[in-house]
Structures are given as C-alpha cells and as structure tokens.
Amino acid sequence: MKEADSLFEAGYDVTVVYLYWNNWGTDLDKQLLAEKKWKSIRVGGHPENNKWIYFLSRARHKLANILVSKFSNRFNVAEHGIARGSQNLIRKAKSLKADLYIAHNLGALPAAVLAAKTHQVKCGFDAEDFHRQEVTNDYNSRDFKLKKIIEDRYLPKIDYLTTASPLISEAYKKLYPTINPITILNVFPSEREILKKTKERLKLFWFSQNIGKNRGLEGVINSLAYQENIELHLLGCSTAPIREHFKKLAEQSSFRPENIYYYSPIPSTEIIKFASQFDIGLATETGFPLNRDICLTNKIFTYIQAGQAIIASDTSAQTKFLKSYSEMGFIYNKSKVCQLTSIIQNYLSNPELLEEHQAKALKYAQSKLNWEHEEKKFLKNIIDTIGK
C-alpha cells in the first residue's frame, strides 16, 4: 500500500494485482481500496464470488504441494505450489504492460519476473521476511524446499531486492552474492493524531493478524503475576479456544483474566492511532525460526509511531535495532520471565522513565523512523532501476 501510494503520488501509473486471502482481510480491503486513486485487480476467484476459479486454484495448489513434498521439483510444479493463485497472478501480470513489475511475496515473485521477461522490462522484489526460513529451520521440510526452489530460480533474475531489516539483507546477500539488497524499514507515515494516554493503569499493547500460542504472549502473562494495576490489550483475530487458553494461563499466574482485553482487526490506517492510547508496545518475537530472529516487524514501528515505550525480546534484529535507537525501551531475555517482570515493574514504579521513553520513541518517529524518510530511498531505487 505504501509503495503504491508513493509511486502514484510521484506521478507513476500504478496497478496492484492481488488475491483473496480471507474474509476479514477482504472486508478491510474494501474500505482501503475505495479511497485509493490507483487501480487494483483481484484475481484467482473468491469462495463466494467466482467459486469455480477459486476452488480450481485451491485444488491445483494442494496437488502441487503434494508433488513437491514427495518428488521435490521433479515435475516442475513449484510455481503452482508457492501460492494458491500464483498462475492467476502470472497470467494477469503478463497481460498488463508496464515499465516495472514489483513482487511483495514469494507467491507473486514468479509473476513479476515472468511478466518483466515477456515485456523485456525491469522487475524487483520486496522481501519483508527471510522466506525460506519463515516457517521452519528444517531444510528437509516441504516449505523450505519449495521456497528455496522459487528463490533460487527467480531472485537471480530480479533487478533489485529490498528487504525490511538489515539482517535479512545480510542473509540474502550471503545466498546471492551478486545481489545488493537495499534495506527499507517497514515504517509508516508520521501520525498526526495521537490519543492521550490515561494515568489510571499501566496498559500493555500487542497486535498481529492473529492472536495465538507461541507468539511470546505466554511469557507476558506469566510475568504479570499478582499485578493489579496492569492491563494487557490484544488486537487481532482470536478464537474462543485461544481466549480460554490465555484465561487459564492468567488464572494459573494469578493475573486477573478480566484485565486481558481483545479487539477485532481494524484497518491498517487506524492501528497507530488506536495503539497510541496504550503505554507500552510489546515486541515479543520468539526468535524461531530464523526469520523471526532477523526480521523487524511492523509491530515495533507501529509502537514507535504511537509514542509507546518498547519492550522487546532479545532477537538479533531487535537487539541491534534498540541499540541503534536507544532510550525508548528495554530488551529482555525471552527465556527469562523474571527479566520481563522486572522491566514492567520498573515502568510501573517510575512513571517519569516511562514518559521519557515514550517521548524519545515519538521523537524518533517524527525525525527518522517514518515512511517520509524511507520513501526517499524507495523512490531513488525506482529511478535508478528504470531510469525515469
């Protein structure tokens, strides 16, 4: 969205081609896309509209994954397996003549490269994650094998690679020495409207597309034992079993379950303002698999834009980042709940420190850690790539 907006505002004609993913995302897309001036085209069908195309693409995707799992790429079906509608993306991209094709996930990478080849123009790829190890570190897994096939086949053919963290850039540089990745942080436009934080209780905030197990939240709840003046606020899709899981965990940890608040997903353009009412942003990455250790998620940049103090687990990427941008939060050892407890207690008993860290985060957001800053690197890269 940010790249499409920036390109359109810079005078480019922009068309976004995308697939249906889920119902709640589609509902939010309707609100977002209605406000955009650039074009958007959904391909690959829909479970309620264009059912035949949708279910055919699902069948093709499942069959391809079975074949890759059993025979690696002997039958040359990796493109069918990497995303449900990858073939739909390829056909549509080839039919749209452009000066530059940009892919933003591995499912779209073949489409961008093949369309660029068809029209003899340039293409690029934005790696928000280190894809071959974003699900598992098992080199023998189907997921790793499939993504390695796609990356090895198509990344050497792109004209530029951008990544969302310095360590992801380093990882891809090791794999493909001829590529020179450019790091463009997954930051957001400077927020003009920040909600006032209340002084009643210390409010912790975490968000993702889905609220679930093994996201670091168990450690947070365990660290809140016997705390009366702390609330935990969670934004994302949650199921009844997950809420029951965290309720039981809270009861076992002597933390009141009623102090855990759940919110359904909201449009991405509203998250920063929503987050700004809370005190502390939780970046609880587990560090496993490798991608979770070297990525910088949109969470941490949302918290900064929202003027929150940061509590982050000691992944390699987050440790490096908070050392570079100091005095806006703390790093904790993800295997030691006592450290997390100590940090939260420190903020609880020292409101002046909390306010200092919140102010420093907001200062970073307004001076450097924003899309206005990163956008300049992005647009320069586009000009360098296509020459206009």
C-alpha positions in Angstrom: 0.0 0.0 0.0 2.7 2.5 1.0 4.8 1.8 -2.2 1.7 2.0 -4.4 0.7 5.3 -2.8 4.2 6.7 -3.1 4.6 5.7 -6.7 1.2 7.2 -7.6 2.0 10.5 -5.8 5.3 10.6 -7.7 3.4 10.5 -11.0 3.5 6.9 -11.9 0.5 4.9 -13.2 0.1 2.1 -10.7 -1.9 -1.1 -10.9 -2.0 -3.6 -8.0 -2.8 -7.2 -8.7 -3.8 -9.3 -5.7 -5.5 -12.5 -4.4 -8.3 -13.2 -2.0 -6.8 -14.4 1.3 -9.6 -14.4 4.0 -12.9 -12.8 4.7 -11.9 -10.2 7.3 -9.0 -9.1 5.2 -11.3 -8.7 2.2 -13.7 -6.6 4.2 -10.9 -4.3 5.3 -9.6 -4.1 1.8 -12.9 -2.8 0.6 -12.6 0.2 2.9 -8.9 0.8 2.0 -9.2 0.3 -1.8 -12.2 2.6 -2.1 -10.0 5.5 -1.0 -7.2 4.8 -3.4 -6.7 6.5 -6.8 -4.5 3.8 -8.2 -6.0 0.7 -9.9 -6.5 -2.7 -8.1 -7.4 -6.0 -9.7 -8.3 -9.1 -7.7 -7.6 -12.4 -9.5 -7.9 -16.1 -8.5 -11.5 -16.1 -7.7 -13.4 -15.9 -4.4 -15.1 -18.6 -2.3 -18.5 -16.9 -2.7 -17.9 -15.0 -6.0 -16.1 -16.8 -8.8 -16.3 -20.0 -6.9 -15.1 -22.2 -9.8 -11.9 -20.3 -10.3 -11.2 -20.2 -6.6 -11.7 -23.9 -5.9 -9.8 -24.9 -9.1 -6.8 -22.8 -7.9 -7.1 -24.4 -4.5 -7.0 -27.9 -6.0 -4.1 -27.0 -8.2 -2.2 -25.6 -5.2 -2.8 -28.6 -3.0 -1.7 -31.1 -5.7 1.4 -29.1 -6.4 2.4 -29.1 -2.7 1.9 -32.9 -2.5 4.1 -33.4 -5.6 6.8 -31.1 -4.2 6.7 -32.8 -0.9 7.2 -36.3 -2.5 9.3 -35.5 -5.5 10.9 -32.1 -4.9 10.6 -30.2 -8.2 10.8 -33.2 -10.5 7.5 -32.3 -12.1 8.3 -28.6 -12.3 5.3 -27.5 -10.3 6.8 -25.2 -7.7 5.1 -22.1 -9.2 1.7 -23.8 -8.7 2.6 -24.7 -5.1 4.1 -21.4 -3.8 0.7 -19.7 -3.7 -2.9 -20.6 -4.3 -3.4 -18.2 -7.2 0.2 -17.9 -8.5 -0.9 -18.9 -12.0 -3.7 -16.4 -12.0 -1.1 -13.7 -11.0 1.2 -14.8 -13.7 -1.4 -14.6 -16.4 -2.8 -11.2 -15.3 0.7 -9.7 -14.8 1.7 -10.8 -18.3 -1.4 -9.1 -19.8 -0.6 -5.8 -18.2 2.3 -3.9 -19.9 4.4 -1.9 -17.5 7.9 -0.4 -17.2 8.5 -2.2 -13.8 6.9 -5.1 -12.0 7.3 -5.4 -8.2 6.5 -8.5 -6.2 5.9 -8.3 -2.4 5.7 -12.1 -1.5 7.1 -15.3 -3.0 3.7 -16.2 -4.5 4.0 -13.0 -6.6 7.7 -13.3 -7.4 7.3 -15.6 -10.5 4.6 -13.3 -11.9 6.8 -10.2 -11.6 9.8 -11.9 -13.2 7.9 -13.7 -16.0 5.9 -10.5 -16.8 9.1 -8.5 -17.0 10.6 -11.1 -19.3 7.6 -11.1 -21.5 7.7 -7.3 -22.0 11.5 -7.0 -21.7 11.5 -4.6 -18.8 12.7 -4.5 -15.2 11.4 -6.2 -12.0 12.0 -6.0 -8.3 11.2 -7.9 -5.1 10.5 -6.6 -1.6 11.4 -9.3 1.0 9.6 -8.4 4.2 10.8 -11.8 5.6 13.6 -14.2 5.1 11.2 -16.5 3.3 12.8 -19.9 3.1 13.0 -19.9 6.9 9.9 -18.0 7.9 8.0 -21.2 8.9 10.7 -23.7 9.8 14.5 -24.2 10.1 14.1 -27.8 8.8 16.0 -28.0 5.5 14.1 -31.2 4.7 10.7 -29.7 5.1 8.4 -29.2 2.1 8.0 -25.5 3.0 11.8 -24.9 2.9 12.3 -26.9 -0.2 9.5 -25.1 -2.1 10.6 -21.7 -1.1 14.3 -22.4 -1.9 13.3 -23.6 -5.4 11.4 -20.4 -6.1 14.1 -18.1 -4.6 16.9 -19.9 -6.4 15.0 -19.8 -9.7 13.8 -16.2 -9.6 15.9 -14.0 -7.3 19.0 -14.1 -9.6 16.7 -12.6 -12.3 15.4 -9.6 -10.5 16.8 -6.1 -11.0 16.7 -5.1 -7.4 15.9 -6.5 -3.9 14.6 -4.5 -1.0 14.3 -6.0 2.5 12.7 -5.0 5.7 15.7 -5.4 8.0 19.5 -5.1 7.8 19.9 -8.8 8.9 17.5 -10.0 6.2 19.7 -8.1 3.7 22.8 -9.8 5.0 21.1 -13.2 4.9 20.1 -12.8 1.2 23.5 -11.3 0.3 25.2 -14.5 1.6 22.9 -16.7 -0.6 23.2 -14.5 -3.7 26.4 -12.5 -3.7 25.7 -10.7 -7.0 22.6 -9.1 -5.5 23.0 -5.9 -3.4 19.9 -5.7 -1.1 18.6 -2.3 0.0 17.0 -2.1 3.4 13.8 -0.1 3.6 12.3 -0.3 7.0 8.6 -1.2 7.3 7.7 2.1 8.9 4.6 4.3 8.5 3.8 7.9 7.6 4.1 10.2 10.5 1.0 10.1 12.6 -0.7 13.4 13.0 -3.3 12.4 15.6 -2.2 10.7 18.9 -4.7 9.8 21.6 -4.0 10.9 25.1 -2.8 8.2 27.5 -4.5 7.8 30.8 -2.7 7.5 34.1 -5.0 5.1 35.8 -3.3 1.8 34.9 -0.2 0.6 33.0 -1.6 -0.6 29.6 0.4 -3.1 27.6 -0.4 -3.5 23.9 0.3 -6.3 21.3 -1.1 -6.8 17.9 -0.9 -9.1 14.9 -3.3 -10.6 12.3 -3.9 -13.5 14.6 -3.7 -13.8 18.4 -2.4 -17.3 19.2 0.0 -19.5 21.1 3.8 -19.4 20.8 3.9 -15.7 20.0 5.6 -14.7 23.3 2.3 -13.8 25.0 2.5 -16.7 27.4 5.7 -15.2 28.9 4.0 -11.8 29.2 1.0 -13.2 31.1 3.3 -15.2 33.4 5.3 -12.0 34.1 2.2 -10.2 35.3 1.5 -12.4 38.3 -0.3 -10.6 41.2 -0.3 -7.3 39.3 -3.5 -5.3 39.9 -2.7 -2.1 38.1 -1.8 -3.6 34.7 -3.9 -4.3 31.6 -3.0 -6.4 28.6 -4.6 -5.3 25.3 -4.5 -7.6 22.3 -5.6 -6.6 18.8 -6.2 -9.3 16.1 -8.3 -12.3 15.2 -8.9 -14.5 18.2 -10.8 -17.7 18.7 -12.8 -18.9 21.7 -10.2 -21.7 22.5 -7.3 -19.2 22.4 -9.1 -16.8 24.7 -9.8 -19.7 27.0 -6.2 -20.7 26.9 -5.0 -17.3 28.0 -7.7 -17.1 30.6 -6.5 -20.4 32.2 -2.9 -19.2 31.9 -3.7 -15.9 33.6 -5.5 -17.8 36.5 -2.5 -20.1 37.0 -0.3 -17.0 37.0 -2.5 -15.1 39.5 -3.2 -12.4 36.9 -6.9 -11.4 36.6 -8.2 -12.7 33.2 -10.6 -9.7 33.1 -7.6 -7.5 32.7 -6.9 -9.0 29.3 -8.8 -7.1 26.5 -9.4 -8.4 23.0 -10.1 -6.3 19.9 -11.0 -7.4 16.4 -8.9 -6.4 13.4 -9.2 -2.8 12.3 -8.0 -1.1 9.1 -4.2 -0.8 9.0 -4.5 3.0 8.6 -6.2 3.2 12.0 -3.8 1.0 14.0 -1.3 3.7 15.0 -3.9 6.0 16.4 -5.6 3.1 18.2 -2.3 2.0 19.7 -1.4 5.5 20.9 -3.9 5.2 23.8 -1.7 2.5 25.4 1.6 2.9 27.3 3.9 0.1 26.2 4.2 -1.8 23.0 5.2 -5.5 23.2 7.6 -6.9 20.5 7.6 -10.5 21.8 9.3 -12.3 18.9 10.3 -15.8 19.8 13.4 -15.9 17.6 12.3 -19.2 15.9 12.6 -20.0 13.1 15.5 -17.9 11.7 13.3 -15.3 10.1 11.8 -14.4 13.5 15.3 -13.7 14.8 16.4 -11.4 12.0 13.2 -9.6 11.0 11.9 -6.3 12.1 8.1 -6.5 12.1 5.6 -3.7 11.6 4.7 -4.1 15.3 7.8 -2.3 16.6 7.5 0.6 14.2 3.8 0.9 15.0 4.6 1.2 18.7 7.2 3.9 17.9 4.8 5.9 15.8 2.2 5.6 18.5 4.5 7.1 21.1 4.8 4.0 23.2 7.7 2.8 25.2 9.1 -0.5 23.8 9.6 -3.8 25.5 11.3 -6.2 23.0 12.6 -9.8 23.2 16.3 -10.2 22.6 16.2 -11.4 18.9 19.2 -10.5 16.9 17.4 -7.9 14.9 15.5 -6.2 17.8 18.7 -6.1 19.9 20.6 -4.4 17.1 17.8 -2.0 16.5 17.3 -0.9 20.1 21.0 -0.4 20.5 20.9 1.9 17.4 17.8 3.8 18.7 18.4 3.9 22.4 16.4 5.2 25.4 13.0 4.3 24.1 12.6 0.9 25.7 14.2 -2.3 27.0 15.3 -5.6 25.7 14.6 -8.8 27.8 15.9 -12.3 27.6 12.9 -14.3 26.1 13.8 -17.3 28.2 13.7 -15.4 31.5 10.3 -14.2 32.6 11.9 -12.6 35.6 13.6 -10.0 33.4 10.3 -9.1 31.8 8.7 -8.8 35.2 11.5 -6.5 36.3 11.2 -4.2 33.3 7.4 -3.9 33.8 7.8 -3.2 37.5 10.4 -0.6 36.7 8.0 1.3 34.4 5.2 0.9 37.0 7.2 2.4 39.8 8.9 5.0 37.6 6.4 6.9 35.5 8.9 9.6 34.7 11.1 7.0 32.9 8.0 5.7 31.0 7.3 9.2 29.8 10.9 9.8 28.8 10.9 6.6 26.7 7.6 7.4 25.1 8.8 10.9 24.2 12.0 9.5 22.8 10.1 7.0 20.7 7.9 9.7 19.3 10.9 11.9 18.5 12.5 9.0 16.5 9.2 8.5 14.7 9.0 12.1 13.7 12.7 12.6 12.8 13.7 9.4 11.0 11.7 6.2 11.7 8.9 7.2 9.3 7.8 6.5 5.7 8.6 10.0 4.6 12.3 9.2 5.3 12.3 5.7 3.9 10.2 6.7 0.9 13.1 8.8 -0.4 15.3 5.6 -0.6 12.5 3.7 -2.2 11.8 6.3 -4.9 15.5 6.7 -5.6 15.8 3.0 -6.1 12.9 3.0 -8.6 14.5 5.8 -10.6 17.9 4.1 -10.5 16.2 0.9 -11.8 14.1 2.2 -14.6 15.9 5.4 -15.3 13.0 7.8 -15.1 
